[in-house]
Amino acid sequence: MTHVEDFSAVGKQRVRTIWISDVHLGTRDCQAEKLAGFLKEYECDQLYLVGDIIDGWRLRKSMYWPQSHTNVIRRILTMSKRGTRVTYVTGNHDEFLRRYATLNIGNIRLVDEAEHVTADGRKLLVIHGDQFDVITRCHRWLAFLGDYAYEFSLRLNRWLNYWRSRYGYGYWSLSGYLKHRVKKAVNFISEFEEALAHECRKRDLQGVVCGHIHHAEIREVNGISYHNCGDWVESCTALIELWDGSIAQYNWAESEASGEVEVEATEEVLPLPVTLIK
């Protein structure tokens, strides 16, 4: 059973599983303060980091690592120390970690993909999803070009939303608008979802949890339960498994509107070791 409605926190809650993806720590558009606030509101048995948590692509070009990004890492380590099993599934932006796949440190394990069994017995593939993106897999130069274009759209988005806020308007996502309006983008998302559904059928799995395309979604695709975590750059969404095995979508905007999540922001920039990402 899958819930497609938004799921908002009411006080500190204990849930079975949390999935987050596409945080892109190390970039200026990462919403690290919001993510840290979200993780403070929940306790879970299992936390999946579904790829692109650290943006190695961007860190190779320039070093940006404010205190808020360190706070996210500290929060995850604290959760692990308190008993949460943390599974870091590598993505294309943190592909530098794939050389260490199968690494286990305490309650934290590093893998390229995982299989999750829900409370109601369904088997789900947990994978970032770049392996099913033809552009990323076969045309790496085009993937880098697309990353530059996305970065430019985010910069433009910051400028647009600055002026929108000055005139009393709410946040508006340019890239989200393009994803829903441009036919090729819509087709790409559909093909991505169908490819993952096909892989699940091959493996005799009932569903998939992924990220990669920054498009939060819960729906059935050809009889397979498809779940996309979204991202913590624009949409600020996550997936939560409740104790009955149902999976719901968390949306930061819902909790922010209710005033239940505290955000601790800081501008201090700390050095980050770069030997791992070279």
PALO-776671 format. One record per residue: x, z, y of N, C-alpha, C in turn; residue number from 1. Coordinates in steps of 0.02 Angstrom, whole numbers, plus 50000, padded with zeros to 5 digits. Example, Ala and Ser with C-alpha at 12.3 -4.5 7.8 and 13.67 -1.06 7.14 Angstrom:
BEGIN
(atom (50660 50390 49716) (50615 50390 49775) (50660 50390 49835) 1)
(atom (50642 50354 49888) (50684 50357 49947) (50645 50394 50002) 2)
//
This chain:
BEGIN
(atom (50042 50000 49941) (50000 50000 50000) (50044 50000 50062) 1)
(atom (50029 49957 50109) (50071 49950 50169) (50029 49958 50232) 2)
(atom (50051 49998 50278) (50018 50006 50342) (50050 49958 50392) 3)
(atom (50009 49920 50426) (50036 49874 50475) (50028 49899 50546) 4)
(atom (49992 49954 50555) (49984 49980 50623) (50047 50016 50646) 5)
(atom (50055 50025 50711) (50112 50061 50738) (50107 50134 50718) 6)
(atom (50167 50165 50707) (50171 50234 50687) (50208 50272 50740) 7)
(atom (50179 50322 50769) (50210 50360 50823) (50220 50432 50802) 8)
(atom (50274 50462 50827) (50291 50530 50809) (50247 50580 50846) 9)
(atom (50228 50633 50812) (50193 50689 50843) (50232 50751 50823) 10)
(atom (50278 50773 50867) (50322 50828 50849) (50373 50806 50797) 11)
(atom (50414 50853 50773) (50465 50838 50723) (50431 50832 50655) 12)
(atom (50443 50776 50621) (50409 50763 50558) (50459 50751 50502) 13)
(atom (50439 50767 50442) (50480 50752 50383) (50447 50694 50345) 14)
(atom (50486 50643 50333) (50461 50584 50299) (50508 50568 50241) 15)
(atom (50486 50521 50199) (50527 50506 50139) (50587 50461 50157) 16)
(atom (50575 50407 50194) (50627 50358 50207) (50620 50329 50277) 17)
(atom (50677 50315 50308) (50679 50280 50372) (50726 50221 50366) 18)
(atom (50705 50163 50393) (50748 50105 50397) (50757 50085 50470) 19)
(atom (50819 50073 50491) (50832 50046 50558) (50882 49989 50550) 20)
(atom (50880 49940 50594) (50928 49885 50591) (50943 49860 50662) 21)
(atom (50995 49820 50667) (51011 49783 50728) (51014 49829 50789) 22)
(atom (51055 49881 50783) (51065 49927 50838) (51116 49898 50888) 23)
(atom (51166 49865 50863) (51218 49832 50903) (51254 49881 50949) 24)
(atom (51277 49936 50919) (51320 49982 50955) (51383 49944 50978) 25)
(atom (51404 49957 51039) (51460 49922 51067) (51440 49866 51115) 26)
(atom (51374 49860 51128) (51349 49811 51176) (51310 49847 51230) 27)
(atom (51307 49816 51288) (51274 49847 51346) (51198 49850 51338) 28)
(atom (51170 49808 51295) (51098 49806 51288) (51071 49851 51231) 29)
(atom (51116 49884 51196) (51096 49931 51144) (51058 49989 51174) 30)
(atom (51000 50006 51146) (50959 50061 51171) (50976 50126 51133) 31)
(atom (51040 50146 51139) (51065 50202 51099) (51030 50268 51116) 32)
(atom (51015 50280 51179) (50981 50343 51198) (50914 50349 51164) 33)
(atom (50877 50293 51163) (50812 50294 51130) (50818 50306 51055) 34)
(atom (50867 50274 51024) (50876 50283 50952) (50894 50355 50936) 35)
(atom (50939 50384 50974) (50958 50454 50962) (50897 50499 50970) 36)
(atom (50855 50485 51020) (50794 50523 51029) (50747 50517 50970) 37)
(atom (50741 50456 50944) (50698 50444 50886) (50723 50483 50825) 38)
(atom (50789 50479 50812) (50816 50511 50752) (50811 50587 50757) 39)
(atom (50809 50615 50817) (50800 50687 50825) (50730 50710 50806) 40)
(atom (50682 50663 50807) (50613 50681 50794) (50596 50683 50720) 41)
(atom (50641 50660 50677) (50625 50653 50606) (50678 50683 50561) 42)
(atom (50655 50707 50504) (50697 50723 50448) (50676 50678 50390) 43)
(atom (50723 50653 50351) (50705 50608 50296) (50752 50619 50237) 44)
(atom (50728 50602 50178) (50769 50606 50118) (50821 50550 50117) 45)
(atom (50800 50491 50142) (50842 50431 50138) (50840 50394 50205) 46)
(atom (50899 50376 50230) (50905 50336 50291) (50943 50273 50273) 47)
(atom (50912 50216 50286) (50945 50151 50276) (50964 50121 50344) 48)
(atom (51027 50103 50351) (51051 50068 50409) (51058 49994 50388) 49)
(atom (51011 49952 50409) (51003 49886 50378) (51041 49832 50418) 50)
(atom (51106 49845 50430) (51149 49793 50458) (51150 49787 50533) 51)
(atom (51205 49761 50559) (51217 49752 50631) (51208 49817 50669) 52)
(atom (51231 49871 50639) (51229 49936 50673) (51284 49938 50726) 53)
(atom (51344 49917 50706) (51400 49910 50753) (51412 49836 50764) 54)
(atom (51418 49815 50826) (51427 49744 50841) (51502 49727 50846) 55)
(atom (51531 49710 50788) (51601 49692 50786) (51617 49628 50824) 56)
(atom (51570 49581 50826) (51580 49519 50863) (51595 49534 50936) 57)
(atom (51554 49577 50966) (51561 49591 51037) (51622 49635 51051) 58)
(atom (51636 49682 51006) (51692 49727 51017) (51759 49691 51012) 59)
(atom (51760 49635 50977) (51822 49596 50975) (51837 49565 51043) 60)
(atom (51784 49551 51081) (51793 49518 51146) (51807 49569 51202) 61)
(atom (51773 49625 51201) (51782 49675 51253) (51761 49743 51226) 62)
(atom (51795 49795 51250) (51781 49862 51226) (51730 49896 51270) 63)
(atom (51672 49911 51241) (51620 49949 51276) (51592 49999 51227) 64)
(atom (51602 50063 51241) (51578 50115 51195) (51562 50179 51234) 65)
(atom (51503 50184 51264) (51485 50244 51302) (51469 50303 51256) 66)
(atom (51464 50361 51286) (51450 50422 51249) (51385 50417 51209) 67)
(atom (51336 50383 51236) (51271 50376 51202) (51278 50342 51134) 68)
(atom (51326 50297 51128) (51337 50263 51064) (51370 50311 51014) 69)
(atom (51415 50352 51039) (51444 50404 50996) (51391 50453 50973) 70)
(atom (51343 50468 51018) (51289 50515 51000) (51248 50491 50941) 71)
(atom (51237 50425 50936) (51200 50397 50880) (51239 50409 50815) 72)
(atom (51305 50395 50816) (51346 50406 50757) (51345 50480 50738) 73)
(atom (51351 50524 50787) (51349 50596 50773) (51283 50617 50743) 74)
(atom (51228 50589 50768) (51162 50606 50742) (51156 50586 50669) 75)
(atom (51181 50526 50652) (51178 50502 50582) (51221 50546 50537) 76)
(atom (51280 50565 50561) (51324 50608 50521) (51293 50677 50512) 77)
(atom (51259 50702 50563) (51225 50767 50558) (51169 50764 50506) 78)
(atom (51131 50709 50507) (51078 50701 50457) (51107 50700 50387) 79)
(atom (51164 50665 50378) (51197 50663 50313) (51220 50732 50291) 80)
(atom (51249 50769 50338) (51273 50836 50322) (51216 50882 50301) 81)
(atom (51157 50870 50329) (51099 50912 50313) (51060 50889 50252) 82)
(atom (51086 50839 50216) (51056 50820 50153) (51026 50751 50149) 83)
(atom (51020 50715 50204) (50993 50648 50204) (51043 50600 50171) 84)
(atom (51019 50560 50123) (51062 50509 50092) (51062 50448 50139) 85)
(atom (51120 50429 50162) (51127 50374 50210) (51157 50314 50174) 86)
(atom (51122 50258 50178) (51147 50195 50149) (51157 50145 50204) 87)
(atom (51219 50124 50214) (51236 50075 50265) (51241 50007 50232) 88)
(atom (51193 49964 50247) (51192 49896 50221) (51224 49851 50273) 89)
(atom (51277 49816 50255) (51315 49777 50304) (51276 49715 50327) 90)
(atom (51290 49694 50389) (51260 49633 50416) (51314 49586 50440) 91)
(atom (51294 49532 50473) (51344 49483 50495) (51384 49508 50556) 92)
(atom (51354 49547 50600) (51391 49572 50658) (51438 49629 50640) 93)
(atom (51424 49663 50585) (51470 49715 50560) (51500 49694 50493) 94)
(atom (51512 49629 50486) (51538 49602 50423) (51609 49627 50409) 95)
(atom (51644 49653 50460) (51710 49682 50448) (51707 49739 50398) 96)
(atom (51648 49769 50388) (51640 49824 50341) (51630 49799 50269) 97)
(atom (51617 49734 50260) (51603 49709 50193) (51663 49714 50147) 98)
(atom (51722 49718 50176) (51782 49726 50134) (51783 49795 50101) 99)
(atom (51743 49842 50128) (51740 49910 50101) (51676 49923 50062) 100)
(atom (51640 49871 50043) (51576 49878 50008) (51587 49920 49945) 101)
(atom (51537 49960 49928) (51535 50008 49873) (51572 50073 49889) 102)
(atom (51594 50081 49952) (51627 50143 49973) (51576 50199 49977) 103)
(atom (51594 50258 49950) (51551 50317 49953) (51590 50375 49984) 104)
(atom (51561 50404 50036) (51591 50463 50068) (51536 50516 50075) 105)
(atom (51537 50564 50031) (51486 50616 50032) (51417 50586 50022) 106)
(atom (51372 50597 50069) (51304 50572 50065) (51297 50502 50094) 107)
(atom (51353 50470 50112) (51351 50405 50144) (51381 50352 50097) 108)
(atom (51344 50299 50086) (51372 50244 50045) (51367 50179 50084) 109)
(atom (51415 50135 50073) (51419 50071 50106) (51409 50016 50055) 110)
(atom (51360 49972 50067) (51343 49920 50019) (51325 49856 50056) 111)
(atom (51324 49800 50021) (51301 49737 50050) (51226 49728 50042) 112)
(atom (51198 49761 49993) (51125 49762 49983) (51108 49822 49939) 113)
(atom (51044 49840 49937) (51023 49897 49897) (50953 49884 49869) 114)
(atom (50934 49925 49821) (50866 49922 49794) (50834 49990 49805) 115)
(atom (50776 49990 49836) (50740 50053 49851) (50676 50055 49811) 116)
(atom (50663 50112 49780) (50600 50122 49743) (50556 50169 49785) 117)
(atom (50498 50145 49804) (50452 50184 49845) (50420 50239 49804) 118)
(atom (50387 50285 49838) (50353 50341 49804) (50299 50317 49757) 119)
(atom (50269 50258 49771) (50218 50232 49727) (50245 50182 49677) 120)
(atom (50312 50180 49669) (50342 50142 49614) (50361 50070 49628) 121)
(atom (50353 50046 49689) (50371 49977 49704) (50446 49971 49716) 122)
(atom (50475 49917 49692) (50547 49904 49700) (50557 49855 49758) 123)
(atom (50598 49876 49807) (50609 49836 49867) (50683 49819 49873) 124)
(atom (50697 49757 49890) (50764 49735 49907) (50777 49756 49979) 125)
(atom (50833 49790 49991) (50853 49809 50059) (50916 49769 50076) 126)
(atom (50910 49724 50124) (50964 49678 50139) (50959 49659 50213) 127)
(atom (51016 49648 50245) (51013 49629 50316) (50976 49564 50325) 128)
(atom (50995 49513 50287) (50959 49450 50289) (50998 49390 50313) 129)
(atom (51059 49401 50340) (51097 49344 50364) (51116 49296 50308) 130)
(atom (51116 49321 50246) (51130 49278 50188) (51077 49225 50178) 131)
(atom (51019 49234 50209) (50964 49186 50202) (50951 49148 50266) 132)
(atom (50999 49152 50312) (50997 49115 50374) (51046 49056 50367) 133)
(atom (51019 48996 50363) (51060 48937 50351) (51112 48928 50406) 134)
(atom (51094 48943 50468) (51141 48934 50524) (51200 48982 50517) 135)
(atom (51186 49045 50503) (51239 49095 50496) (51283 49080 50436) 136)
(atom (51252 49058 50381) (51288 49047 50319) (51329 48983 50319) 137)
(atom (51301 48929 50348) (51333 48863 50341) (51362 48835 50406) 138)
(atom (51340 48861 50463) (51364 48834 50527) (51385 48893 50571) 139)
(atom (51441 48923 50554) (51462 48984 50587) (51473 48974 50662) 140)
(atom (51499 48916 50681) (51510 48903 50752) (51444 48903 50791) 141)
(atom (51391 48877 50757) (51326 48876 50789) (51297 48946 50795) 142)
(atom (51312 48989 50746) (51290 49058 50749) (51321 49094 50809) 143)
(atom (51386 49082 50821) (51420 49112 50879) (51390 49085 50944) 144)
(atom (51375 49020 50945) (51344 48990 51004) (51276 49022 51017) 145)
(atom (51238 49032 50963) (51173 49064 50970) (51179 49135 50996) 146)
(atom (51233 49170 50975) (51244 49238 50998) (51258 49239 51073) 147)
(atom (51297 49190 51097) (51310 49185 51169) (51245 49172 51207) 148)
(atom (51202 49128 51179) (51139 49112 51211) (51094 49174 51214) 149)
(atom (51094 49212 51160) (51053 49273 51158) (51079 49324 51209) 150)
(atom (51145 49330 51213) (51175 49376 51262) (51156 49356 51333) 151)
(atom (51156 49290 51346) (51137 49266 51412) (51064 49282 51427) 152)
(atom (51020 49273 51376) (50949 49287 51387) (50938 49361 51401) 153)
(atom (50979 49405 51370) (50972 49476 51383) (50994 49494 51453) 154)
(atom (51047 49461 51477) (51069 49473 51546) (51015 49450 51595) 155)
(atom (50987 49392 51582) (50933 49366 51624) (50873 49413 51621) 156)
(atom (50861 49439 51562) (50805 49485 51552) (50813 49548 51593) 157)
(atom (50875 49574 51596) (50888 49634 51636) (50872 49621 51710) 158)
(atom (50892 49563 51734) (50879 49545 51803) (50804 49538 51816) 159)
(atom (50769 49504 51772) (50697 49495 51780) (50660 49561 51779) 160)
(atom (50679 49605 51733) (50643 49669 51727) (50661 49717 51782) 161)
(atom (50720 49709 51812) (50736 49749 51871) (50686 49735 51927) 162)
(atom (50674 49671 51939) (50627 49653 51992) (50555 49667 51972) 163)
(atom (50539 49661 51908) (50471 49678 51886) (50458 49752 51898) 164)
(atom (50508 49795 51883) (50499 49867 51893) (50493 49883 51967) 165)
(atom (50528 49846 52009) (50524 49857 52082) (50454 49844 52108) 166)
(atom (50418 49799 52075) (50350 49782 52096) (50296 49814 52053) 167)
(atom (50317 49863 52011) (50269 49902 51973) (50246 49872 51908) 168)
(atom (50282 49821 51884) (50263 49791 51820) (50304 49822 51763) 169)
(atom (50276 49819 51702) (50310 49847 51644) (50362 49800 51616) 170)
(atom (50395 49824 51562) (50448 49785 51530) (50419 49722 51497) 171)
(atom (50456 49668 51503) (50436 49604 51472) (50498 49573 51440) 172)
(atom (50491 49550 51377) (50547 49523 51339) (50547 49447 51342) 173)
(atom (50599 49420 51373) (50606 49347 51376) (50619 49318 51307) 174)
(atom (50665 49348 51269) (50681 49321 51203) (50621 49327 51156) 175)
(atom (50584 49382 51162) (50524 49390 51122) (50472 49337 51137) 176)
(atom (50465 49321 51201) (50419 49268 51221) (50440 49201 51191) 177)
(atom (50505 49187 51194) (50529 49123 51167) (50519 49119 51092) 178)
(atom (50529 49176 51057) (50521 49176 50985) (50450 49158 50964) 179)
(atom (50402 49180 51004) (50332 49168 50987) (50306 49102 51014) 180)
(atom (50340 49073 51063) (50314 49013 51095) (50350 48949 51076) 181)
(atom (50415 48954 51062) (50454 48894 51045) (50443 48878 50971) 182)
(atom (50420 48817 50958) (50401 48798 50890) (50458 48806 50841) 183)
(atom (50519 48785 50860) (50575 48789 50814) (50591 48862 50797) 184)
(atom (50585 48906 50845) (50597 48977 50832) (50545 49005 50784) 185)
(atom (50482 48987 50794) (50428 49009 50750) (50440 48983 50679) 186)
(atom (50460 48920 50673) (50473 48891 50607) (50532 48925 50573) 187)
(atom (50583 48942 50612) (50642 48976 50585) (50623 49043 50555) 188)
(atom (50583 49082 50591) (50561 49147 50567) (50521 49139 50502) 189)
(atom (50476 49090 50501) (50435 49078 50442) (50478 49060 50382) 190)
(atom (50527 49016 50392) (50571 48995 50337) (50614 49053 50313) 191)
(atom (50636 49095 50359) (50675 49154 50342) (50635 49202 50298) 192)
(atom (50573 49214 50317) (50530 49259 50279) (50516 49230 50209) 193)
(atom (50503 49166 50205) (50489 49134 50140) (50549 49135 50094) 194)
(atom (50609 49126 50122) (50670 49127 50082) (50681 49196 50051) 195)
(atom (50669 49248 50089) (50677 49316 50063) (50623 49331 50011) 196)
(atom (50563 49308 50023) (50509 49318 49974) (50526 49283 49908) 197)
(atom (50554 49224 49912) (50574 49187 49852) (50628 49224 49814) 198)
(atom (50676 49253 49849) (50729 49292 49816) (50700 49353 49780) 199)
(atom (50652 49385 49810) (50620 49443 49778) (50584 49424 49714) 200)
(atom (50550 49367 49715) (50516 49344 49654) (50566 49330 49599) 201)
(atom (50623 49300 49617) (50676 49286 49567) (50701 49350 49535) 202)
(atom (50704 49403 49573) (50731 49467 49548) (50677 49513 49520) 203)
(atom (50615 49489 49520) (50559 49530 49497) (50551 49594 49538) 204)
(atom (50558 49586 49605) (50548 49641 49651) (50483 49631 49689) 205)
(atom (50454 49686 49712) (50388 49682 49745) (50392 49672 49820) 206)
(atom (50450 49682 49849) (50454 49676 49921) (50525 49676 49947) 207)
(atom (50532 49669 50013) (50598 49668 50045) (50594 49705 50111) 208)
(atom (50650 49738 50128) (50659 49767 50194) (50722 49735 50223) 209)
(atom (50717 49706 50282) (50773 49669 50311) (50775 49678 50387) 210)
(atom (50821 49644 50418) (50827 49643 50490) (50847 49574 50513) 211)
(atom (50902 49569 50550) (50936 49507 50569) (50903 49467 50625) 212)
(atom (50838 49454 50620) (50807 49408 50668) (50774 49444 50728) 213)
(atom (50781 49510 50731) (50755 49549 50788) (50680 49537 50798) 214)
(atom (50644 49534 50743) (50572 49521 50747) (50537 49568 50699) 215)
(atom (50513 49625 50724) (50480 49675 50682) (50416 49647 50652) 216)
(atom (50408 49659 50587) (50350 49630 50553) (50337 49666 50488) 217)
(atom (50273 49676 50472) (50252 49698 50405) (50195 49652 50384) 218)
(atom (50206 49614 50331) (50152 49569 50307) (50167 49546 50237) 219)
(atom (50117 49515 50206) (50125 49485 50141) (50149 49413 50148) 220)
(atom (50200 49395 50111) (50225 49326 50111) (50226 49301 50039) 221)
(atom (50178 49259 50023) (50173 49231 49956) (50172 49286 49902) 222)
(atom (50134 49338 49915) (50126 49391 49866) (50181 49444 49868) 223)
(atom (50229 49437 49913) (50284 49485 49920) (50275 49525 49985) 224)
(atom (50287 49591 49981) (50282 49633 50040) (50345 49624 50082) 225)
(atom (50337 49594 50141) (50393 49581 50186) (50393 49632 50242) 226)
(atom (50450 49665 50252) (50457 49715 50305) (50520 49700 50344) 227)
(atom (50514 49690 50409) (50572 49681 50452) (50576 49739 50501) 228)
(atom (50634 49770 50505) (50643 49830 50546) (50638 49817 50621) 229)
(atom (50651 49754 50642) (50654 49740 50713) (50724 49754 50740) 230)
(atom (50730 49789 50795) (50796 49801 50825) (50792 49860 50873) 231)
(atom (50852 49881 50896) (50857 49932 50949) (50895 49904 51009) 232)
(atom (50879 49840 51024) (50903 49807 51084) (50845 49795 51131) 233)
(atom (50790 49769 51105) (50731 49756 51145) (50669 49792 51119) 234)
(atom (50651 49778 51056) (50587 49804 51031) (50589 49878 51015) 235)
(atom (50647 49905 50996) (50654 49976 50979) (50603 49997 50926) 236)
(atom (50609 49969 50867) (50563 49982 50813) (50601 50004 50751) 237)
(atom (50565 50036 50705) (50593 50058 50642) (50538 50056 50589) 238)
(atom (50557 50066 50527) (50508 50071 50473) (50513 50140 50442) 239)
(atom (50456 50168 50425) (50452 50235 50397) (50410 50234 50334) 240)
(atom (50438 50262 50280) (50400 50271 50218) (50372 50341 50216) 241)
(atom (50306 50345 50207) (50273 50410 50202) (50275 50434 50130) 242)
(atom (50249 50493 50118) (50256 50524 50052) (50214 50491 49998) 243)
(atom (50164 50450 50018) (50124 50415 49968) (50153 50346 49953) 244)
(atom (50210 50329 49982) (50242 50264 49970) (50222 50210 50019) 245)
(atom (50174 50223 50062) (50155 50174 50113) (50209 50169 50166) 246)
(atom (50216 50110 50195) (50267 50097 50245) (50234 50079 50311) 247)
(atom (50255 50112 50364) (50225 50101 50429) (50279 50082 50479) 248)
(atom (50258 50049 50532) (50303 50028 50584) (50303 50079 50641) 249)
(atom (50363 50102 50659) (50371 50146 50717) (50388 50103 50778) 250)
(atom (50357 50118 50834) (50371 50083 50896) (50387 50133 50950) 251)
(atom (50447 50127 50979) (50469 50175 51029) (50420 50181 51087) 252)
(atom (50393 50125 51109) (50349 50124 51167) (50289 50170 51157) 253)
(atom (50264 50175 51095) (50208 50219 51080) (50226 50292 51094) 254)
(atom (50285 50313 51069) (50307 50382 51078) (50325 50397 51150) 255)
(atom (50355 50348 51184) (50374 50357 51254) (50312 50367 51297) 256)
(atom (50260 50330 51281) (50198 50336 51320) (50167 50405 51312) 257)
(atom (50177 50435 51252) (50149 50501 51241) (50194 50557 51267) 258)
(atom (50255 50538 51288) (50301 50587 51318) (50329 50636 51268) 259)
(atom (50335 50616 51205) (50356 50663 51153) (50428 50656 51132) 260)
(atom (50464 50607 51159) (50533 50597 51138) (50579 50608 51198) 261)
(atom (50628 50652 51189) (50676 50666 51241) (50735 50618 51236) 262)
(atom (50758 50594 51293) (50814 50548 51295) (50870 50579 51335) 263)
(atom (50929 50581 51305) (50988 50608 51340) (51035 50551 51355) 264)
(atom (51041 50532 51418) (51082 50475 51437) (51147 50498 51468) 265)
(atom (51199 50456 51460) (51264 50470 51490) (51300 50405 51502) 266)
(atom (51343 50404 51551) (51380 50343 51567) (51453 50348 51545) 267)
(atom (51473 50405 51517) (51543 50413 51498) (51561 50363 51443) 268)
(atom (51617 50330 51451) (51640 50282 51401) (51698 50311 51363) 269)
(atom (51693 50311 51296) (51745 50339 51255) (51783 50284 51219) 270)
(atom (51847 50294 51205) (51884 50244 51168) (51861 50241 51096) 271)
(atom (51864 50181 51066) (51843 50172 50996) (51901 50138 50959) 272)
(atom (51921 50164 50903) (51974 50132 50863) (51952 50061 50845) 273)
(atom (51997 50013 50855) (51977 49943 50843) (52011 49914 50781) 274)
(atom (52049 49955 50745) (52084 49928 50687) (52037 49903 50633) 275)
(atom (51979 49933 50626) (51932 49913 50574) (51899 49846 50589) 276)
(atom (51893 49828 50653) (51854 49769 50669) (51897 49707 50681) 277)
(atom (51962 49714 50670) (52005 49656 50678) (52005 49614 50615) 278)
//
